Amino acid sequence: MAYEYDLAVIGGGPGGYVAAIKAAKEGQRVCLVENAKLGGVCLNEGCIPTKTLIKTANLLHEIRQAERYAITGVDPAQLAVSMPALQKRKQSVVGRLVGGIRALLRNNKITLMEGSAAFVDPHTITVNGQSIRAAWCVIATGSSALLPSFIDRKDASSVITSKEALELDRVPASIAVIGGGVIGIEFAYLFNRLGSKVTVLELMDHILPMVDEEVSDLVRKRLIKDGVSIRLGAAVHTVQDNKVLYELDGAQASLEAEVVLMAAGRVPNTAGLNAEGIGLEFDRAAIKTDAGLRTNIPNIYAIGDVNGKSMLAHTASHEGIVAVENMLGRKMSMRYDAIPSCIYLDPEVACIGLTERQSREQRTNVKVGKFPMTANGKSLVEGDTDGMVKVIVDGDRGEILGVHLYGKHVTDMIAEMSVVMSLEAAPDAVIHAVHPHPTISEALPEAFMALYGKAIHSL
């Protein structure tokens, strides 16, 4: 049958627009449908806006610490952040990047349709009453903040999600953060540095569940040292007015805060797609896909948050590339065990692969190497020696299972380990690759040498 387009992409976030551009560069006729803003949540309500605000919070902190670095004449009491001005800067950064995506789509001759898409059949979708047909389709509709049904919200006026948190034109006097995952902890860190009294309520017995527990414990201690209150094992059941009610150690407790940030996770966006109507299979709330991003309907792929596998922008982008490669007959698969994750605190956190606990559950011979940032010269120069590098290896096969970094600039270092693990290289590849001095990266080969008791710069 004749199709207007070779590929229709539903959703213009970091997965959708990358898939569209990739297909266009392969000579395909592409249509991209977006019902909100190009760039999706990551660019407009997530990754970029949060890091823009965190940059200002970090700069404020550094200026307040000026005397430590031999700079005089700065009065910390006179320093303040203009939230309206910061919001303008955030919008400027976001606007420039959104404009860049629009230009890329235009230059690659991609048809952009603004509106909500719904399937009529596997090859036909409607957008604002207009039908289009495509040989292939990629669903990249992203996710939304989860508002758990088990938390009774008697008055929602104090409750915000990450979206509203990024739009505040003032610094709240106090904020309760429900959830100690990446989103909750980054916002707790941000508002603490901006001057809010912050309390994190986390149901589990540790924060940052995707991070190795030894590293997440170091992060928790640092946050507490910096003034964040963290209550583990707190089962929140009600938010009423400005009061959060929860159970802790078998007893009822409460907390009052000017703002309550709900950071209990995200849920895939599938409403209005008619996905069930055309027979797409689901894995709970997510559209089910295989390692090649294929759904159960041969010509439909699902990438990014909507498939629920790894809710990270860079995962979505790579999934978009893999999906298009498979459409074109080139067999490619995702490796979800080697996707880096970054947390933008100070010091930063970056990790890839398995934690030590996960490794010991799956392998019989696990070796662990560690190197403390206290022994790293660049960390001392930076004025912050908190943190460590922790590497986890299969002792029988020499396979690198996981790497967990906590320290200055480590979000820029984890890509090295992504390459190493994708090449299935052994620890010796890192040990014998020369790392420049003085850099934080020197801690990586030291940690791998520590696997064998041969680290040079630690006792």
C-alpha positions as CSV (number, residue, x, y, z in Angstrom):
1,M,0.0,0.0,0.0
2,A,1.1,3.6,-0.6
3,Y,2.1,5.5,2.5
4,E,2.5,9.3,2.9
5,Y,5.5,8.7,5.2
6,D,8.0,5.9,5.8
7,L,8.0,6.7,9.5
8,A,5.6,8.5,11.9
9,V,7.1,9.4,15.3
10,I,4.7,10.3,18.1
11,G,6.5,12.5,20.6
12,G,9.2,15.0,20.1
13,G,11.3,14.4,23.2
14,P,14.9,13.2,23.3
15,G,13.9,9.8,21.9
16,G,11.4,10.9,19.3
17,Y,13.3,13.7,17.7
18,V,16.5,11.7,17.6
19,A,14.6,8.8,15.9
20,A,13.1,11.2,13.4
21,I,16.4,12.8,12.5
22,K,18.2,9.4,12.3
23,A,15.5,8.1,9.9
24,A,15.6,11.3,7.8
25,K,19.3,11.0,7.4
26,E,18.8,7.5,6.2
27,G,16.6,8.9,3.4
28,Q,13.2,8.2,5.0
29,R,10.2,10.4,4.7
30,V,9.4,11.3,8.3
31,C,6.5,13.0,10.2
32,L,6.9,14.0,13.8
33,V,3.9,14.6,16.0
34,E,4.2,16.6,19.3
35,N,1.3,17.7,21.5
36,A,3.3,20.0,23.8
37,K,6.9,21.3,23.4
38,L,9.7,20.0,21.3
39,G,12.4,18.4,23.6
40,G,9.9,16.8,25.8
41,V,10.1,16.6,29.6
42,C,13.9,16.4,29.7
43,L,14.5,19.7,27.9
44,N,11.4,21.6,29.2
45,E,10.7,20.2,32.6
46,G,13.6,18.0,33.6
47,C,17.3,17.6,32.8
48,I,18.1,21.0,31.4
49,P,16.0,23.2,33.7
50,T,17.2,21.4,36.9
51,K,20.8,21.7,35.9
52,T,20.4,25.3,35.1
53,L,19.0,26.0,38.6
54,I,21.6,23.8,40.2
55,K,24.4,25.7,38.4
56,T,23.2,28.9,40.2
57,A,22.8,27.1,43.5
58,N,26.4,25.8,43.2
59,L,27.8,29.2,42.3
60,L,26.0,30.8,45.2
61,H,27.6,28.2,47.5
62,E,31.1,28.6,46.0
63,I,31.0,32.4,46.4
64,R,29.9,32.0,50.0
65,Q,33.0,29.8,50.5
66,A,35.3,32.4,48.9
67,E,37.4,32.9,52.0
68,R,38.4,29.2,51.9
69,Y,40.1,29.9,48.6
70,A,41.9,33.1,49.8
71,I,39.4,35.5,48.3
72,T,38.5,38.4,50.6
73,G,35.9,41.1,50.4
74,V,32.9,38.9,49.9
75,D,30.1,39.3,52.5
76,P,28.1,36.0,52.4
77,A,25.2,37.8,54.3
78,Q,24.7,40.0,51.3
79,L,24.4,37.2,48.7
80,A,21.0,36.2,47.4
81,V,19.5,34.6,44.3
82,S,16.8,36.5,42.3
83,M,14.4,33.7,41.5
84,P,12.6,35.7,38.8
85,A,16.0,36.4,37.1
86,L,17.0,32.8,37.4
87,Q,13.7,31.7,35.8
88,K,14.5,34.1,32.9
89,R,17.9,32.5,32.5
90,K,16.3,29.0,32.6
91,Q,13.8,30.0,29.9
92,S,16.6,31.4,27.8
93,V,18.6,28.2,28.0
94,V,15.6,26.0,27.2
95,G,14.4,28.3,24.5
96,R,17.7,28.2,22.7
97,L,17.8,24.4,22.7
98,V,14.2,24.0,21.6
99,G,14.9,26.4,18.7
100,G,17.9,24.2,17.8
101,I,15.7,21.1,17.6
102,R,13.2,22.9,15.4
103,A,16.0,23.9,13.1
104,L,17.3,20.4,12.9
105,L,13.9,19.1,12.0
106,R,13.5,21.7,9.3
107,N,16.9,21.1,7.9
108,N,16.3,17.4,7.7
109,K,12.9,18.0,5.9
110,I,10.9,16.4,8.7
111,T,7.2,17.3,8.7
112,L,6.2,18.6,12.2
113,M,2.6,18.2,13.2
114,E,1.5,19.9,16.5
115,G,-1.3,18.0,18.2
116,S,-2.3,14.8,19.9
117,A,-2.0,11.5,17.9
118,A,-4.3,8.5,18.2
119,F,-4.1,5.2,16.3
120,V,-6.8,4.2,13.9
121,D,-4.9,1.0,12.9
122,P,-1.2,0.1,13.0
123,H,-0.4,2.2,10.0
124,T,-2.9,5.1,10.5
125,I,-2.9,7.8,13.1
126,T,-5.1,10.9,13.4
127,V,-3.8,14.3,14.5
128,N,-6.3,17.1,15.1
129,G,-8.8,15.2,12.9
130,Q,-6.3,14.7,10.0
131,S,-5.3,11.2,9.1
132,I,-1.8,10.2,8.0
133,R,-0.5,6.8,7.0
134,A,3.0,5.5,7.6
135,A,4.9,2.2,7.0
136,W,6.5,2.4,10.4
137,C,5.6,4.1,13.7
138,V,7.6,5.0,16.8
139,I,5.8,5.8,20.0
140,A,7.9,8.2,22.1
141,T,5.3,9.8,24.3
142,G,7.4,9.9,27.5
143,S,6.1,10.0,31.1
144,S,4.4,12.1,33.7
145,A,5.0,12.6,37.4
146,L,3.3,9.9,39.5
147,L,0.8,11.0,42.1
148,P,0.4,7.7,44.1
149,S,-3.1,6.7,44.8
150,F,-2.1,5.4,48.3
151,I,-1.3,8.9,49.4
152,D,-4.5,10.7,50.3
153,R,-4.4,14.4,49.2
154,K,-7.0,16.2,51.3
155,D,-5.9,19.6,50.0
156,A,-3.7,19.6,46.9
157,S,-2.8,23.3,47.2
158,S,0.6,22.7,48.8
159,V,1.5,19.7,46.6
160,I,3.7,20.2,43.6
161,T,5.6,18.0,41.2
162,S,9.0,18.5,39.6
163,K,7.3,20.6,36.9
164,E,5.9,23.2,39.3
165,A,9.1,23.1,41.4
166,L,11.0,24.3,38.4
167,E,8.7,27.3,38.0
168,L,8.8,28.7,41.5
169,D,9.5,32.4,41.6
170,R,10.5,32.3,45.2
171,V,12.6,30.0,47.5
172,P,10.2,28.3,49.9
173,A,11.0,28.6,53.6
174,S,10.5,24.9,54.0
175,I,9.9,22.0,51.7
176,A,9.0,18.3,52.3
177,V,10.2,15.9,49.5
178,I,8.3,12.7,49.2
179,G,10.6,10.2,47.6
180,G,14.4,9.7,47.9
181,G,15.1,8.7,44.3
182,V,17.1,10.8,41.8
183,I,14.4,13.5,41.3
184,G,13.7,13.9,45.0
185,I,17.3,14.0,46.0
186,E,18.3,16.5,43.3
187,F,15.5,18.8,44.3
188,A,16.3,18.4,48.0
189,Y,19.9,19.3,47.3
190,L,18.9,22.3,45.1
191,F,16.5,23.9,47.5
192,N,18.8,23.3,50.5
193,R,21.5,25.2,48.7
194,L,19.1,28.0,47.8
195,G,18.1,28.3,51.5
196,S,15.0,26.2,52.1
197,K,14.7,23.9,55.2
198,V,14.4,20.5,53.4
199,T,13.1,17.2,54.7
200,V,13.2,14.0,52.6
201,L,10.7,11.3,53.4
202,E,11.7,8.0,51.9
203,L,9.9,4.6,52.2
204,M,13.0,2.4,51.7
205,D,15.9,2.0,54.1
206,H,18.3,4.0,51.8
207,I,18.1,6.7,49.2
208,L,19.0,6.5,45.5
209,P,18.1,2.8,45.0
210,M,19.9,2.5,41.6
211,V,23.2,3.5,43.2
212,D,25.5,1.2,45.2
213,E,24.4,1.3,48.8
214,E,27.9,2.2,50.1
215,V,27.9,5.2,47.8
216,S,24.3,6.2,48.5
217,D,25.2,6.1,52.2
218,L,28.0,8.5,51.7
219,V,25.6,10.8,49.8
220,R,23.1,10.6,52.6
221,K,25.7,11.6,55.2
222,R,26.9,14.5,53.1
223,L,23.3,15.8,52.5
224,I,22.7,15.6,56.3
225,K,25.9,17.4,57.0
226,D,24.8,20.1,54.6
227,G,21.5,20.5,56.4
228,V,19.0,18.2,54.7
229,S,16.9,16.1,57.0
230,I,16.4,12.6,55.7
231,R,13.8,10.2,57.3
232,L,14.2,6.6,56.0
233,G,11.4,4.1,56.3
234,A,8.8,6.9,56.3
235,A,5.5,5.6,54.9
236,V,3.6,8.7,53.8
237,H,-0.2,8.2,53.7
238,T,-1.8,11.7,53.8
239,V,-1.1,15.2,52.8
240,Q,-3.5,17.7,54.4
241,D,-3.1,21.4,53.9
242,N,0.6,21.9,54.6
243,K,1.0,18.8,56.8
244,V,2.4,15.5,55.7
245,L,1.3,12.5,57.7
246,Y,3.3,9.4,57.7
247,E,4.2,6.2,59.7
248,L,7.7,5.7,61.0
249,D,8.9,2.8,63.1
250,G,5.3,1.8,63.8
251,A,4.3,5.2,65.1
252,Q,2.4,8.0,63.5
253,A,4.3,11.2,62.7
254,S,3.7,14.5,60.9
255,L,5.7,17.2,59.2
256,E,4.6,20.8,58.3
257,A,6.1,22.4,55.2
258,E,5.3,25.4,53.0
259,V,5.6,23.2,49.9
260,V,5.3,19.4,49.5
261,L,7.1,18.0,46.5
262,M,5.8,14.7,45.2
263,A,8.8,12.8,43.8
264,A,7.6,9.2,44.0
265,G,8.4,8.3,40.4
266,R,7.0,8.6,36.9
267,V,4.4,6.8,34.8
268,P,4.4,6.3,31.0
269,N,2.1,8.5,28.9
270,T,-0.3,6.3,26.9
271,A,-3.7,8.0,27.4
272,G,-5.5,8.9,24.2
273,L,-3.2,6.8,21.9
274,N,-5.8,4.0,21.5
275,A,-2.9,1.7,22.0
276,E,-5.1,-1.0,23.6
277,G,-7.6,-0.5,20.8
278,I,-5.1,-1.6,18.1
279,G,-3.9,-4.5,20.3
280,L,-0.5,-3.3,21.7
281,E,0.7,-5.4,24.6
282,F,1.5,-3.7,27.9
283,D,3.9,-4.5,30.8
284,R,1.9,-3.0,33.6
285,A,1.6,0.7,32.6
286,A,4.4,0.6,30.0
287,I,4.2,-0.5,26.4
288,K,6.0,-3.9,26.1
289,T,9.0,-4.0,23.8
290,D,11.9,-6.4,23.1
291,A,15.6,-5.5,23.1
292,G,15.2,-4.1,19.6
293,L,12.4,-1.8,20.8
294,R,9.8,-3.8,18.8
295,T,6.2,-4.1,20.2
296,N,4.0,-7.1,19.4
297,I,2.8,-5.2,16.3
298,P,5.6,-5.6,13.7
299,N,5.6,-2.1,12.3
300,I,5.4,-0.3,15.7
301,Y,8.3,0.5,18.0
302,A,8.2,2.1,21.5
303,I,11.1,4.1,22.9
304,G,11.9,6.2,26.0
305,D,9.9,6.4,29.2
306,V,6.8,4.9,27.5
307,N,8.4,1.5,27.5
308,G,9.4,1.8,31.2
309,K,12.8,0.1,30.8
310,S,15.2,3.0,31.6
311,M,13.7,6.4,32.2
312,L,16.7,8.5,31.1
313,A,17.0,10.9,28.3
314,H,20.2,9.4,26.8
315,T,18.5,5.9,26.9
316,A,15.6,7.3,24.9
317,S,18.0,8.8,22.3
318,H,19.9,5.6,21.8
319,E,16.7,3.6,21.7
320,G,15.6,5.9,18.9
321,I,18.7,5.1,16.9
322,V,18.4,1.3,17.6
323,A,14.7,1.3,16.6
324,V,15.5,3.0,13.3
325,E,18.4,0.7,12.6
326,N,16.1,-2.3,13.1
327,M,13.4,-0.8,10.9
328,L,16.0,-0.6,8.1
329,G,16.9,-4.3,8.5
330,R,20.1,-3.8,10.5
331,K,19.9,-6.0,13.6
332,M,20.7,-4.0,16.8
333,S,19.8,-4.5,20.4
334,M,19.9,-2.4,23.6
335,R,22.2,-3.3,26.5
336,Y,20.3,-2.1,29.5
337,D,23.0,-3.4,31.8
338,A,25.4,-0.8,30.6
339,I,23.6,2.5,30.7
340,P,25.2,5.3,32.7
341,S,23.2,7.3,35.2
342,C,24.2,10.7,36.6
343,I,23.0,12.6,39.7
344,Y,23.9,16.3,39.8
345,L,24.7,17.0,43.4
346,D,28.0,18.4,44.8
347,P,30.0,16.2,44.8
348,E,28.3,14.4,41.8
349,V,27.3,10.8,41.5
350,A,27.6,8.7,38.4
351,C,27.2,4.9,38.0
352,I,26.9,2.2,35.4
353,G,26.1,-1.5,35.7
354,L,25.3,-3.5,38.8
355,T,25.7,-2.6,42.4
356,E,27.7,-4.8,44.7
357,R,24.6,-6.3,46.2
358,Q,23.2,-7.1,42.8
359,S,26.5,-8.5,41.6
360,R,26.8,-10.9,44.6
361,E,23.2,-12.1,44.0
362,Q,24.1,-13.0,40.4
363,R,27.7,-14.1,40.6
364,T,29.7,-16.5,42.9
365,N,33.0,-14.7,42.7
366,V,32.9,-10.9,43.0
367,K,35.9,-8.7,43.5
368,V,35.6,-5.0,44.6
369,G,38.1,-2.3,44.2
370,K,37.9,1.1,45.9
371,F,39.8,4.3,45.8
372,P,39.0,7.3,48.1
373,M,38.9,10.8,46.8
374,T,40.9,11.9,49.8
375,A,43.9,10.4,48.0
376,N,43.2,12.3,44.7
377,G,45.2,15.5,44.2
378,K,42.6,17.2,42.0
379,S,39.9,16.6,44.6
380,L,42.1,18.3,47.2
381,V,42.7,21.2,44.8
382,E,38.9,21.5,44.3
383,G,38.5,21.7,48.1
384,D,36.2,18.7,48.4
385,T,37.6,15.2,49.1
386,D,34.4,13.5,49.9
387,G,33.7,10.5,47.8
388,M,35.2,7.4,46.2
389,V,35.5,5.3,43.1
390,K,34.1,1.8,43.5
391,V,34.5,-0.9,40.8
392,I,32.9,-4.3,40.8
393,V,34.3,-7.2,38.7
394,D,33.5,-10.9,38.1
395,G,36.6,-12.6,39.7
396,D,36.3,-15.6,37.4
397,R,35.7,-14.0,34.0
398,G,37.3,-10.5,34.6
399,E,34.1,-8.9,33.4
400,I,33.4,-5.4,34.7
401,L,30.0,-5.6,36.3
402,G,29.6,-2.1,37.7
403,V,31.3,1.2,38.4
404,H,30.1,3.7,41.0
405,L,31.6,7.2,41.3
406,Y,31.1,9.9,43.9
407,G,33.2,13.0,43.6
408,K,33.8,16.2,41.7
409,H,33.2,16.1,37.9
410,V,32.4,12.4,37.8
411,T,29.3,12.9,35.6
412,D,31.9,13.8,32.9
413,M,33.9,10.7,33.7
414,I,31.4,7.9,33.5
415,A,31.3,7.9,29.7
416,E,34.8,6.3,29.7
417,M,33.3,3.4,31.6
418,S,30.4,3.2,29.2
419,V,32.8,2.8,26.3
420,V,34.9,0.2,28.2
421,M,31.9,-1.8,29.2
422,S,30.3,-1.7,25.7
423,L,33.6,-3.0,24.3
424,E,33.6,-5.7,27.0
425,A,37.1,-4.7,27.9
426,A,38.9,-6.1,31.0
427,P,40.1,-4.0,34.0
428,D,43.6,-4.0,32.5
429,A,42.3,-1.7,29.7
430,V,41.6,1.0,32.2
431,I,44.7,0.4,34.3
432,H,47.0,0.7,31.3
433,A,45.2,3.6,29.7
434,V,47.2,6.7,30.7
435,H,45.0,9.2,32.7
436,P,46.2,12.8,32.8
437,H,47.4,14.4,36.0
438,P,46.0,16.2,37.9
439,T,42.4,15.0,37.2
440,I,39.7,13.2,39.1
441,S,39.9,10.5,36.4
442,E,43.2,9.3,37.9
443,A,41.1,7.6,40.6
444,L,39.6,5.1,38.0
445,P,42.7,3.1,37.3
446,E,43.6,3.2,41.0
447,A,40.3,1.6,41.9
448,F,40.9,-1.1,39.3
449,M,44.4,-1.7,40.6
450,A,42.9,-2.0,44.1
451,L,41.0,-5.1,42.9
452,Y,44.4,-6.8,43.1
453,G,45.7,-5.0,46.2
454,K,48.0,-3.0,43.9
455,A,46.7,0.6,44.1
456,I,49.6,3.0,44.0
457,H,48.3,6.1,45.9
458,S,46.3,4.6,48.7
459,L,47.4,2.8,51.9
